[in-house]
């Protein structure tokens, strides 16, 4: 069961880092530091968006429409932190088997 705990923590950490990269890249694009017309920037942006869209889409359906402000990344970010804390606080359950 230790392996399950470590695998879940690793998956949550990877998603967290991908989200951080996506958020930072979105800021750089919005402040025109990066340009989506550059092929490499477009490929990275498109790849990150495709990875995160299945996670964001259900949250966007639940949240009210806020115009140009997308709150789905914030909600998912908070959910990941809560899941990590939940796993850490209940780690003893994983080690008892």
Buried (B, 14 or more C-beta within 10 A) or exposed (E): EEEEBEEBBEEBEEBBEBBEBBBEBBEBBEEEEBEEEEEEBEEBBEEBEEBBEEBBEEBBEEBEEEEEEBEBBBBBBEEBEEBBEEBEEEBEEBEEE
